[in-house]
């Protein structure tokens, strides 16, 4: 399942966490980027930091 094909309403925290654990760069398709999701994405792939939209989370 690809996140870019999911409605934002279907992007649960659990689905998004699992996606970024597999590929951190999928963060770019996540509409509701929580601190937990962003941390996990960057932990998986440091390039994911480029996809963090909220400047309050950019300290990760």
N, C-alpha and C positions, 0 to 999 in steps of 0.2 A: 504494500500500500504506500502510495506517495502522498506526502503532506501537501504538495502543491495542488493536488487534485481534490483535496478535502475542503468542505465548507468550513469557515472559521468556527461555526457552532459545533462541528464534529471533532475539532482539535482539542481533545481533553488533555489535561496535564499528563496523565498516564501515557497516552499515545505519543505525545510530544517528547516526553522524557525517554521513552524507548527509542524513538527515532533519532534523537541526538546522541544517545549512547552508541548507536550503530554508525552514525555519520554526523559529526558535529556541524557540518556545513548545512544540514537541513534546517538549521536555525533560521535561515533566510526566508523560509516558507511559513514560519510560525507567527501567527497574528498576535497572540497574547504571550509575550516573552517574559516569563517570571524569572526572578533571581535564580531559583533552583534550576530551571531549564537552561538558562544562559551559562551558569557555572558548569553544568554537565557537558554542554556543547563545547565550551572552551577546554575543559579537561580532556575531551576526546580529540579535539583538533583546534590548535591555537588560532588558526585562520578564522574560526567561527566568531572571534572577537569583532571582526569586521562587519558582522551581520547584526550586531546588537543595535537596536533602534533607539532605545531609551538612554539618554545621556546619563541618567542617574545610575544606570547599571554598567556603564562603560569602565568603571574602576576594576572590573573583574580581570 
